[in-house]
Amino acid sequence: MRTSEVEKPEIAIQFHQVSYRLAEAEILSHLAFEIRQGETVVLVGRSGSGKTTTLKLVNRLLEPTHGEVLVQDRATTSWDPIELRRRIGYVIQEVGLFPHFTVERNVALVPSLEGWEPERVRRRVRELLTLVGLDGDKYAHRYPSQLSGGQRQRVGVARALAVDPPILLMDEPFGALDPLTRSEIQEEFKELQGNLKKTILFVTHDLQEALYLGDRIGLMKDGRLTVIGTPDELLSSADPEVKAFLKPLQRGKRA
């Protein structure tokens, strides 16, 4: 097969000139980018730049004011919202575990809603806990209050993966962790993604985290996507906003 005939990865998510307004304020303006199947794209930017709003457009927690977001070649507005969200894992900073549910019941929630047989659900829960580095016999019957922050975050990732969704949305998932735990879970997540090859849209304020985890990184400012490219392309960019974001990283190196 000639090089020109090699198939490119399919496009999993597309933003077609997407804008989003809230009352008189324009939150997002003319977003146009795509995420390939199996790719991790990380959005960085100052607070209020539109990162989380962009994320919520993918699983239809929000709908575009103009333009359209496509998930698997289908506009989000044409999906049934529940069906769409069950195909997309969602991990947030505070995890959002139900405090009165055990770890097992939290992870089992979506498979149970999908009507899986109880034994299949139980096997899947144990498989996922092992996948994220938790001993099922030890942790399955604990409650979230009995876990450390890092353990809760691992359970959150397991729950997001419960029905093997092709897409993951991750909004500052490791932001509340102490630096050592955060570093450890980043390494574990990178290894996990290497095995699972999910399509991931990841939001963080931490440029170092973005450079480590992202196949491509998008820098947002005032609701616009200023730059998007590989870590190397970002590091060599002459864009003033990119340079401003890189300053803390460069200070750390000099120190």
GUDRENPA-425389 format. One line per field, with one value per residue: residue in one letter; residue number from 1; z negated, y, x of N, C-alpha, C in turn. Coordinates in nm, 2 decimals. Example, Ala and Ser with C-alpha at 12.3 -4.5 7.8 and 13.67 -1.06 7.14 Angstrom:
<rs>
r = c(a/s)
k = c(1/2)
n_zz = c(-0.78/-0.71)
n_yy = c(-0.57/-0.22)
n_xx = c(1.32/1.28)
ca_zz = c(-0.78/-0.71)
ca_yy = c(-0.45/-0.11)
ca_xx = c(1.23/1.37)
c_zz = c(-0.78/-0.79)
c_yy = c(-0.33/0.00)
c_xx = c(1.32/1.29)
</rs>
This chain:
<rs>
r = c(m/r/t/s/e/v/e/k/p/e/i/a/i/q/f/h/q/v/s/y/r/l/a/e/a/e/i/l/s/h/l/a/f/e/i/r/q/g/e/t/v/v/l/v/g/r/s/g/s/g/k/t/t/t/l/k/l/v/n/r/l/l/e/p/t/h/g/e/v/l/v/q/d/r/a/t/t/s/w/d/p/i/e/l/r/r/r/i/g/y/v/i/q/e/v/g/l/f/p/h/f/t/v/e/r/n/v/a/l/v/p/s/l/e/g/w/e/p/e/r/v/r/r/r/v/r/e/l/l/t/l/v/g/l/d/g/d/k/y/a/h/r/y/p/s/q/l/s/g/g/q/r/q/r/v/g/v/a/r/a/l/a/v/d/p/p/i/l/l/m/d/e/p/f/g/a/l/d/p/l/t/r/s/e/i/q/e/e/f/k/e/l/q/g/n/l/k/k/t/i/l/f/v/t/h/d/l/q/e/a/l/y/l/g/d/r/i/g/l/m/k/d/g/r/l/t/v/i/g/t/p/d/e/l/l/s/s/a/d/p/e/v/k/a/f/l/k/p/l/q/r/g/k/r/a)
k = c(1/2/3/4/5/6/7/8/9/10/11/12/13/14/15/16/17/18/19/20/21/22/23/24/25/26/27/28/29/30/31/32/33/34/35/36/37/38/39/40/41/42/43/44/45/46/47/48/49/50/51/52/53/54/55/56/57/58/59/60/61/62/63/64/65/66/67/68/69/70/71/72/73/74/75/76/77/78/79/80/81/82/83/84/85/86/87/88/89/90/91/92/93/94/95/96/97/98/99/100/101/102/103/104/105/106/107/108/109/110/111/112/113/114/115/116/117/118/119/120/121/122/123/124/125/126/127/128/129/130/131/132/133/134/135/136/137/138/139/140/141/142/143/144/145/146/147/148/149/150/151/152/153/154/155/156/157/158/159/160/161/162/163/164/165/166/167/168/169/170/171/172/173/174/175/176/177/178/179/180/181/182/183/184/185/186/187/188/189/190/191/192/193/194/195/196/197/198/199/200/201/202/203/204/205/206/207/208/209/210/211/212/213/214/215/216/217/218/219/220/221/222/223/224/225/226/227/228/229/230/231/232/233/234/235/236/237/238/239/240/241/242/243/244/245/246/247/248/249/250/251/252/253/254/255)
n_zz = c(0.00/0.09/-0.06/-0.04/-0.04/-0.29/-0.56/-0.74/-1.09/-1.20/-1.24/-1.55/-1.71/-1.61/-1.58/-1.43/-1.35/-1.60/-1.82/-2.14/-2.33/-2.63/-2.75/-2.69/-2.67/-2.49/-2.51/-2.38/-2.07/-1.73/-1.72/-1.57/-1.52/-1.53/-1.67/-1.66/-1.64/-1.92/-2.01/-2.24/-2.33/-2.49/-2.66/-2.75/-2.94/-3.06/-3.36/-3.29/-3.01/-2.85/-2.84/-2.99/-2.91/-2.64/-2.66/-2.77/-2.56/-2.41/-2.52/-2.52/-2.74/-2.72/-2.44/-2.11/-2.02/-1.77/-1.47/-1.48/-1.68/-1.62/-1.70/-1.63/-1.36/-1.37/-1.45/-1.78/-1.86/-1.73/-1.85/-2.10/-2.42/-2.65/-2.54/-2.40/-2.62/-2.75/-2.59/-2.64/-2.86/-3.17/-3.36/-3.65/-3.85/-4.13/-4.13/-4.20/-4.31/-4.44/-4.77/-4.95/-4.82/-4.78/-4.67/-4.47/-4.39/-4.29/-4.06/-3.92/-3.84/-3.57/-3.40/-3.53/-3.48/-3.21/-3.19/-3.23/-3.32/-3.67/-3.74/-3.53/-3.57/-3.82/-3.76/-3.57/-3.73/-3.91/-3.73/-3.63/-3.86/-3.92/-3.69/-3.73/-3.94/-4.20/-4.46/-4.43/-4.62/-4.85/-4.83/-4.71/-4.87/-5.03/-5.12/-4.96/-5.15/-5.29/-5.15/-5.01/-4.85/-4.60/-4.56/-4.54/-4.30/-4.12/-4.13/-4.02/-3.75/-3.69/-3.70/-3.48/-3.27/-3.27/-3.09/-2.87/-2.70/-2.39/-2.41/-2.63/-2.85/-3.04/-3.31/-3.46/-3.61/-3.80/-3.96/-4.23/-4.38/-4.58/-4.50/-4.47/-4.46/-4.24/-4.04/-4.03/-3.96/-3.71/-3.57/-3.58/-3.44/-3.19/-3.11/-3.11/-2.91/-2.69/-2.66/-2.63/-2.43/-2.41/-2.29/-2.39/-2.55/-2.73/-3.01/-3.17/-3.40/-3.42/-3.26/-3.24/-3.30/-3.07/-2.86/-2.92/-2.90/-2.67/-2.32/-2.14/-2.21/-2.30/-2.32/-2.49/-2.47/-2.58/-2.49/-2.24/-2.03/-2.04/-1.97/-1.84/-1.87/-1.86/-2.15/-2.11/-1.90/-2.04/-2.23/-2.07/-1.97/-1.86/-1.96/-2.16/-2.39/-2.43/-2.50/-2.74/-2.90/-2.91/-3.07/-3.36/-3.36/-3.25/-3.44/-3.65/-3.55/-3.55/-3.82)
n_yy = c(-0.12/0.22/0.52/0.73/0.60/0.51/0.47/0.74/0.81/0.79/1.07/1.16/1.37/1.68/2.03/2.27/2.58/2.69/2.88/3.01/3.17/3.34/3.50/3.83/3.79/3.66/3.35/3.15/3.16/3.10/2.83/2.59/2.29/1.95/1.62/1.34/0.98/0.80/0.99/1.21/1.52/1.82/2.09/2.41/2.72/3.05/3.11/3.12/3.12/2.95/2.68/2.47/2.51/2.44/2.17/2.08/2.11/1.89/1.66/1.75/1.89/2.15/2.35/2.45/2.80/2.90/2.73/2.38/2.09/1.78/1.44/1.14/1.18/1.29/1.54/1.68/1.78/1.62/1.38/1.17/1.29/1.13/0.89/0.98/1.06/0.83/0.71/0.85/0.89/1.07/1.27/1.46/1.72/1.70/1.45/1.34/1.12/0.91/0.96/0.79/0.55/0.24/0.18/-0.02/0.00/0.26/0.24/0.05/0.18/0.29/0.05/-0.10/0.06/0.02/-0.23/-0.46/-0.80/-0.90/-1.05/-1.01/-0.73/-0.73/-0.86/-0.68/-0.45/-0.54/-0.59/-0.33/-0.19/-0.32/-0.24/0.03/0.03/-0.05/-0.28/-0.50/-0.67/-0.54/-0.27/-0.26/-0.26/-0.03/0.31/0.63/0.82/0.68/0.67/0.78/1.10/1.04/0.78/0.81/0.95/0.76/0.58/0.73/0.75/0.48/0.45/0.61/0.46/0.25/0.13/0.10/0.34/0.51/0.77/1.00/1.27/1.50/1.70/1.90/1.67/1.58/1.79/1.85/1.70/1.63/1.72/1.50/1.27/1.35/1.34/1.07/0.96/1.07/0.94/0.68/0.71/0.79/0.55/0.38/0.50/0.45/0.18/0.16/0.34/0.55/0.82/1.14/1.44/1.68/1.89/2.13/2.35/2.33/2.35/2.19/1.93/1.91/1.91/1.66/1.47/1.52/1.45/1.65/2.00/2.25/2.60/2.83/3.15/3.40/3.28/3.18/2.96/2.98/2.86/2.54/2.24/2.00/1.90/1.98/2.17/2.36/2.44/2.57/2.78/3.12/3.27/3.52/3.47/3.20/3.21/3.35/3.16/2.98/3.09/3.04/2.77/2.79/2.95/2.76/2.58/2.73/2.77)
n_xx = c(0.08/0.06/0.20/0.02/-0.21/-0.26/-0.48/-0.63/-0.68/-1.02/-1.24/-1.35/-1.48/-1.61/-1.58/-1.77/-1.73/-1.83/-2.02/-2.11/-2.35/-2.44/-2.71/-2.63/-2.36/-2.08/-1.96/-1.82/-1.65/-1.67/-1.54/-1.34/-1.23/-1.10/-1.11/-0.93/-1.01/-0.91/-0.73/-0.58/-0.68/-0.59/-0.72/-0.61/-0.59/-0.67/-0.87/-1.21/-1.19/-1.33/-1.30/-1.43/-1.69/-1.67/-1.62/-1.87/-2.03/-2.00/-2.12/-2.37/-2.46/-2.47/-2.59/-2.49/-2.50/-2.45/-2.34/-2.22/-2.17/-2.02/-2.05/-1.91/-1.98/-2.23/-2.46/-2.47/-2.71/-2.89/-2.88/-3.03/-3.03/-2.97/-2.89/-2.66/-2.50/-2.45/-2.27/-2.04/-1.79/-1.75/-1.55/-1.49/-1.34/-1.42/-1.51/-1.77/-1.90/-2.16/-2.23/-2.37/-2.36/-2.18/-1.84/-1.86/-2.13/-2.14/-1.96/-2.10/-2.33/-2.41/-2.39/-2.59/-2.82/-2.83/-2.93/-2.77/-2.70/-2.68/-2.45/-2.27/-2.24/-2.11/-1.87/-1.76/-1.73/-1.52/-1.32/-1.27/-1.19/-0.95/-0.82/-0.78/-0.61/-0.70/-0.78/-1.03/-1.16/-1.08/-1.17/-1.43/-1.66/-1.64/-1.72/-1.73/-1.64/-1.46/-1.23/-0.92/-0.83/-0.70/-0.78/-1.06/-1.06/-0.97/-1.18/-1.37/-1.28/-1.29/-1.57/-1.65/-1.56/-1.72/-1.92/-1.76/-1.72/-1.66/-1.56/-1.41/-1.46/-1.29/-1.27/-1.05/-0.96/-0.76/-0.71/-0.76/-0.59/-0.30/0.04/0.22/0.05/-0.10/0.10/0.15/-0.10/-0.13/0.07/-0.03/-0.27/-0.18/-0.06/-0.28/-0.44/-0.27/-0.32/-0.60/-0.68/-0.88/-1.09/-1.02/-1.11/-0.97/-0.95/-0.75/-0.57/-0.31/-0.02/0.20/0.10/-0.07/0.12/0.24/0.03/-0.11/-0.18/-0.23/-0.25/-0.47/-0.48/-0.68/-0.84/-1.04/-1.27/-1.20/-1.01/-0.69/-0.44/-0.36/-0.19/0.08/0.27/0.54/0.50/0.36/0.54/0.73/0.59/0.53/0.33/0.19/0.02/0.07/0.34/0.31/0.19/0.39/0.58/0.58/0.67/0.92/1.04/1.05/1.23/1.47/1.50)
ca_zz = c(0.00/0.10/-0.18/-0.02/-0.06/-0.43/-0.61/-0.85/-1.19/-1.19/-1.33/-1.66/-1.75/-1.53/-1.61/-1.31/-1.37/-1.71/-1.91/-2.25/-2.40/-2.75/-2.76/-2.60/-2.67/-2.40/-2.59/-2.28/-1.94/-1.61/-1.75/-1.46/-1.53/-1.54/-1.75/-1.59/-1.72/-2.00/-2.04/-2.36/-2.31/-2.61/-2.65/-2.86/-2.92/-3.19/-3.41/-3.21/-2.87/-2.77/-2.83/-3.04/-2.82/-2.52/-2.70/-2.79/-2.43/-2.35/-2.57/-2.51/-2.86/-2.65/-2.29/-2.04/-1.97/-1.63/-1.44/-1.53/-1.73/-1.57/-1.77/-1.54/-1.23/-1.40/-1.53/-1.91/-1.87/-1.67/-1.94/-2.22/-2.52/-2.73/-2.45/-2.38/-2.74/-2.78/-2.50/-2.67/-3.00/-3.21/-3.49/-3.69/-3.96/-4.26/-4.11/-4.19/-4.35/-4.54/-4.90/-5.01/-4.74/-4.79/-4.55/-4.37/-4.34/-4.21/-3.94/-3.86/-3.81/-3.43/-3.35/-3.58/-3.40/-3.07/-3.20/-3.23/-3.42/-3.79/-3.75/-3.44/-3.63/-3.92/-3.69/-3.51/-3.84/-3.96/-3.62/-3.63/-3.98/-3.89/-3.58/-3.79/-4.05/-4.33/-4.49/-4.44/-4.75/-4.96/-4.82/-4.65/-4.97/-5.10/-5.08/-4.92/-5.26/-5.35/-5.05/-5.00/-4.73/-4.49/-4.54/-4.49/-4.16/-4.05/-4.12/-3.92/-3.62/-3.67/-3.67/-3.35/-3.18/-3.30/-2.97/-2.76/-2.61/-2.30/-2.43/-2.76/-2.88/-3.17/-3.35/-3.58/-3.69/-3.90/-4.01/-4.37/-4.44/-4.62/-4.39/-4.46/-4.42/-4.11/-3.95/-4.02/-3.89/-3.57/-3.50/-3.56/-3.34/-3.06/-3.07/-3.08/-2.77/-2.60/-2.64/-2.59/-2.31/-2.40/-2.24/-2.52/-2.56/-2.87/-3.05/-3.28/-3.41/-3.44/-3.13/-3.25/-3.28/-2.93/-2.78/-2.95/-2.87/-2.54/-2.19/-2.10/-2.31/-2.25/-2.41/-2.47/-2.53/-2.56/-2.41/-2.11/-2.03/-1.99/-1.91/-1.87/-1.81/-1.94/-2.26/-2.05/-1.83/-2.14/-2.30/-1.98/-1.92/-1.89/-2.00/-2.29/-2.50/-2.46/-2.57/-2.88/-2.97/-2.93/-3.16/-3.49/-3.33/-3.23/-3.57/-3.72/-3.50/-3.59/-3.96)
ca_yy = c(0.00/0.34/0.61/0.82/0.52/0.47/0.53/0.83/0.78/0.86/1.18/1.13/1.49/1.80/2.16/2.35/2.73/2.69/2.99/3.00/3.30/3.34/3.63/3.91/3.76/3.56/3.27/3.09/3.23/3.04/2.72/2.50/2.19/1.82/1.53/1.21/0.87/0.75/1.10/1.30/1.67/1.89/2.24/2.49/2.86/3.12/3.09/3.19/3.12/2.88/2.54/2.38/2.53/2.36/2.03/2.05/2.11/1.76/1.57/1.82/1.96/2.28/2.34/2.57/2.91/2.89/2.62/2.25/1.99/1.65/1.33/1.03/1.23/1.32/1.66/1.65/1.82/1.52/1.27/1.17/1.33/1.02/0.79/1.04/1.07/0.69/0.68/0.94/0.90/1.21/1.27/1.59/1.73/1.66/1.31/1.33/0.99/0.92/0.93/0.68/0.43/0.18/0.19/-0.11/0.05/0.38/0.20/-0.03/0.26/0.29/-0.08/-0.14/0.13/-0.03/-0.35/-0.57/-0.90/-0.87/-1.12/-0.93/-0.60/-0.75/-0.89/-0.56/-0.36/-0.59/-0.57/-0.19/-0.15/-0.37/-0.16/0.16/0.01/-0.07/-0.42/-0.51/-0.73/-0.44/-0.14/-0.26/-0.23/0.09/0.42/0.74/0.89/0.60/0.66/0.90/1.17/0.97/0.66/0.85/0.99/0.63/0.52/0.82/0.71/0.35/0.47/0.67/0.36/0.13/0.06/0.10/0.44/0.54/0.90/1.05/1.41/1.51/1.84/1.92/1.55/1.56/1.92/1.86/1.61/1.68/1.71/1.36/1.18/1.39/1.29/0.92/0.92/1.11/0.83/0.56/0.74/0.78/0.41/0.34/0.55/0.38/0.05/0.17/0.43/0.63/0.96/1.21/1.58/1.69/2.03/2.16/2.48/2.29/2.33/2.07/1.82/1.91/1.86/1.52/1.38/1.55/1.43/1.79/2.09/2.37/2.71/2.91/3.28/3.48/3.20/3.14/2.87/3.06/2.78/2.40/2.16/1.90/1.96/2.04/2.29/2.46/2.49/2.65/2.88/3.26/3.34/3.59/3.40/3.07/3.25/3.39/3.04/2.90/3.16/2.96/2.65/2.83/2.99/2.64/2.52/2.81/2.75)
ca_xx = c(0.00/0.14/0.18/-0.10/-0.33/-0.28/-0.60/-0.61/-0.77/-1.14/-1.27/-1.45/-1.55/-1.58/-1.65/-1.78/-1.76/-1.92/-2.03/-2.21/-2.38/-2.53/-2.76/-2.56/-2.22/-2.04/-1.87/-1.73/-1.66/-1.62/-1.45/-1.33/-1.12/-1.15/-1.04/-0.93/-1.03/-0.80/-0.64/-0.60/-0.66/-0.60/-0.75/-0.56/-0.62/-0.70/-1.01/-1.31/-1.15/-1.43/-1.26/-1.53/-1.81/-1.64/-1.64/-2.01/-2.10/-1.98/-2.22/-2.50/-2.51/-2.50/-2.60/-2.43/-2.59/-2.43/-2.25/-2.26/-2.07/-2.05/-1.99/-1.92/-2.04/-2.37/-2.47/-2.51/-2.85/-2.98/-2.88/-3.11/-2.92/-2.93/-2.81/-2.53/-2.42/-2.41/-2.15/-1.93/-1.75/-1.74/-1.48/-1.48/-1.25/-1.47/-1.55/-1.92/-1.95/-2.27/-2.17/-2.44/-2.34/-2.05/-1.76/-1.91/-2.25/-2.10/-1.91/-2.20/-2.45/-2.45/-2.42/-2.72/-2.92/-2.83/-2.99/-2.68/-2.72/-2.60/-2.32/-2.19/-2.20/-2.01/-1.74/-1.71/-1.68/-1.40/-1.22/-1.24/-1.12/-0.82/-0.76/-0.74/-0.51/-0.76/-0.81/-1.18/-1.19/-1.05/-1.24/-1.56/-1.77/-1.62/-1.80/-1.64/-1.58/-1.36/-1.12/-0.84/-0.86/-0.65/-0.86/-1.19/-1.04/-0.96/-1.31/-1.44/-1.23/-1.35/-1.72/-1.66/-1.52/-1.80/-1.98/-1.66/-1.75/-1.55/-1.51/-1.40/-1.45/-1.22/-1.26/-0.96/-0.98/-0.66/-0.67/-0.77/-0.49/-0.17/0.13/0.28/-0.06/-0.13/0.20/0.14/-0.22/-0.10/0.15/-0.12/-0.36/-0.11/-0.04/-0.41/-0.48/-0.19/-0.38/-0.74/-0.69/-1.00/-1.08/-1.03/-1.10/-0.92/-0.93/-0.66/-0.50/-0.17/0.05/0.29/0.01/-0.11/0.24/0.27/-0.08/-0.18/-0.13/-0.23/-0.29/-0.53/-0.48/-0.80/-0.84/-1.16/-1.37/-1.14/-0.90/-0.58/-0.34/-0.37/-0.08/0.15/0.35/0.66/0.46/0.32/0.67/0.80/0.50/0.56/0.20/0.21/-0.05/0.15/0.46/0.27/0.16/0.51/0.67/0.60/0.74/1.06/1.10/1.08/1.36/1.58/1.51)
c_zz = c(0.00/-0.02/-0.16/-0.04/-0.20/-0.49/-0.73/-0.96/-1.17/-1.28/-1.43/-1.70/-1.65/-1.58/-1.48/-1.34/-1.48/-1.79/-2.02/-2.32/-2.52/-2.77/-2.65/-2.59/-2.57/-2.48/-2.50/-2.15/-1.83/-1.63/-1.63/-1.48/-1.54/-1.62/-1.69/-1.69/-1.79/-2.04/-2.17/-2.33/-2.45/-2.59/-2.77/-2.83/-3.06/-3.23/-3.33/-3.06/-2.79/-2.77/-2.87/-2.96/-2.69/-2.55/-2.71/-2.66/-2.37/-2.39/-2.59/-2.65/-2.83/-2.50/-2.23/-2.01/-1.82/-1.60/-1.49/-1.58/-1.68/-1.65/-1.68/-1.42/-1.25/-1.49/-1.67/-1.93/-1.81/-1.75/-2.05/-2.33/-2.60/-2.66/-2.43/-2.50/-2.78/-2.70/-2.54/-2.82/-3.04/-3.35/-3.52/-3.81/-4.09/-4.25/-4.10/-4.23/-4.45/-4.67/-4.98/-4.93/-4.78/-4.66/-4.44/-4.31/-4.25/-4.07/-3.85/-3.81/-3.66/-3.37/-3.40/-3.51/-3.26/-3.07/-3.20/-3.34/-3.54/-3.79/-3.65/-3.50/-3.73/-3.86/-3.63/-3.62/-3.89/-3.85/-3.62/-3.75/-3.97/-3.79/-3.63/-3.91/-4.19/-4.34/-4.51/-4.57/-4.86/-4.95/-4.77/-4.75/-5.06/-5.04/-5.04/-5.04/-5.33/-5.25/-5.06/-4.87/-4.60/-4.46/-4.49/-4.34/-4.07/-4.03/-4.02/-3.78/-3.59/-3.63/-3.53/-3.24/-3.18/-3.18/-2.85/-2.66/-2.52/-2.33/-2.58/-2.77/-3.02/-3.20/-3.47/-3.67/-3.81/-3.98/-4.16/-4.45/-4.48/-4.51/-4.36/-4.40/-4.27/-4.01/-3.93/-3.94/-3.74/-3.50/-3.48/-3.45/-3.20/-3.01/-3.04/-2.94/-2.67/-2.56/-2.58/-2.46/-2.30/-2.33/-2.36/-2.49/-2.70/-2.90/-3.17/-3.28/-3.41/-3.31/-3.13/-3.23/-3.14/-2.84/-2.80/-2.89/-2.72/-2.42/-2.12/-2.21/-2.24/-2.35/-2.38/-2.54/-2.49/-2.46/-2.27/-2.13/-1.96/-1.91/-1.94/-1.80/-1.90/-2.05/-2.20/-1.98/-1.93/-2.20/-2.20/-1.92/-1.96/-1.94/-2.14/-2.41/-2.53/-2.54/-2.72/-2.96/-3.00/-3.03/-3.30/-3.47/-3.31/-3.36/-3.66/-3.68/-3.55/-3.74/-3.99)
c_yy = c(0.13/0.43/0.69/0.74/0.48/0.54/0.62/0.79/0.86/0.97/1.15/1.25/1.60/1.92/2.24/2.49/2.74/2.81/2.96/3.13/3.27/3.48/3.72/3.88/3.64/3.48/3.20/3.15/3.15/2.93/2.63/2.41/2.06/1.73/1.39/1.09/0.82/0.86/1.16/1.44/1.74/2.04/2.31/2.64/2.92/3.08/3.18/3.20/3.04/2.73/2.44/2.39/2.44/2.21/1.99/2.05/1.97/1.66/1.63/1.86/2.11/2.26/2.47/2.68/2.92/2.78/2.49/2.17/1.85/1.54/1.21/1.07/1.26/1.44/1.63/1.68/1.71/1.39/1.28/1.19/1.21/0.92/0.85/1.03/0.93/0.64/0.76/0.93/1.04/1.21/1.42/1.60/1.68/1.52/1.29/1.19/1.01/0.87/0.81/0.55/0.37/0.21/0.10/-0.06/0.17/0.34/0.12/0.05/0.25/0.15/-0.13/-0.07/0.08/-0.17/-0.48/-0.67/-0.87/-0.93/-1.05/-0.80/-0.63/-0.78/-0.76/-0.46/-0.41/-0.57/-0.42/-0.14/-0.20/-0.28/-0.02/0.15/-0.01/-0.22/-0.43/-0.56/-0.63/-0.32/-0.15/-0.22/-0.11/0.20/0.53/0.80/0.81/0.58/0.79/0.98/1.10/0.85/0.70/0.89/0.86/0.57/0.60/0.78/0.57/0.36/0.52/0.57/0.24/0.05/0.08/0.21/0.47/0.68/0.93/1.20/1.42/1.65/1.86/1.79/1.53/1.69/1.93/1.77/1.68/1.65/1.57/1.27/1.22/1.34/1.14/0.89/0.97/1.00/0.71/0.59/0.74/0.64/0.35/0.38/0.48/0.24/0.06/0.24/0.49/0.76/1.05/1.36/1.62/1.84/2.04/2.30/2.45/2.26/2.21/1.94/1.80/1.86/1.71/1.43/1.40/1.51/1.57/1.87/2.21/2.48/2.80/3.04/3.35/3.41/3.16/3.05/2.94/2.98/2.63/2.33/2.06/1.97/2.04/2.17/2.40/2.52/2.59/2.77/3.02/3.33/3.39/3.52/3.27/3.11/3.29/3.26/2.96/2.96/3.08/2.84/2.68/2.88/2.87/2.58/2.60/2.79/2.61)
c_xx = c(0.09/0.10/0.05/-0.22/-0.36/-0.39/-0.57/-0.71/-0.91/-1.16/-1.38/-1.54/-1.51/-1.65/-1.65/-1.83/-1.87/-1.91/-2.13/-2.23/-2.47/-2.58/-2.69/-2.41/-2.19/-1.93/-1.77/-1.75/-1.59/-1.51/-1.45/-1.21/-1.18/-1.06/-1.04/-0.96/-0.91/-0.70/-0.68/-0.57/-0.68/-0.62/-0.69/-0.60/-0.66/-0.84/-1.10/-1.28/-1.25/-1.40/-1.37/-1.66/-1.79/-1.66/-1.79/-2.09/-2.10/-2.08/-2.36/-2.55/-2.54/-2.52/-2.55/-2.54/-2.58/-2.33/-2.30/-2.14/-2.11/-1.98/-2.02/-2.01/-2.19/-2.38/-2.53/-2.66/-2.95/-2.97/-2.98/-3.00/-2.88/-2.85/-2.67/-2.44/-2.37/-2.29/-2.03/-1.91/-1.72/-1.67/-1.45/-1.38/-1.29/-1.53/-1.70/-1.97/-2.07/-2.23/-2.24/-2.43/-2.20/-1.97/-1.82/-2.04/-2.23/-2.06/-2.01/-2.32/-2.50/-2.48/-2.56/-2.84/-2.93/-2.89/-2.90/-2.72/-2.63/-2.46/-2.22/-2.15/-2.09/-1.87/-1.68/-1.66/-1.54/-1.29/-1.18/-1.16/-0.97/-0.74/-0.71/-0.65/-0.57/-0.80/-0.96/-1.22/-1.18/-1.14/-1.38/-1.67/-1.75/-1.71/-1.70/-1.57/-1.47/-1.23/-1.04/-0.88/-0.82/-0.74/-1.00/-1.17/-1.03/-1.09/-1.39/-1.40/-1.29/-1.50/-1.74/-1.64/-1.62/-1.86/-1.89/-1.69/-1.63/-1.48/-1.51/-1.39/-1.39/-1.20/-1.18/-0.97/-0.89/-0.63/-0.68/-0.67/-0.36/-0.07/0.19/0.17/-0.10/-0.03/0.18/0.02/-0.21/-0.03/0.06/-0.22/-0.30/-0.09/-0.18/-0.46/-0.40/-0.25/-0.52/-0.76/-0.83/-0.98/-1.11/-1.02/-1.08/-0.90/-0.84/-0.61/-0.35/-0.10/0.14/0.21/-0.03/0.00/0.27/0.16/-0.13/-0.11/-0.12/-0.28/-0.35/-0.53/-0.60/-0.78/-0.96/-1.25/-1.32/-1.03/-0.78/-0.48/-0.38/-0.26/-0.02/0.23/0.47/0.62/0.42/0.45/0.74/0.72/0.55/0.44/0.23/0.14/0.02/0.27/0.43/0.25/0.29/0.60/0.69/0.69/0.89/1.12/1.13/1.20/1.48/1.61/1.58)
</rs>
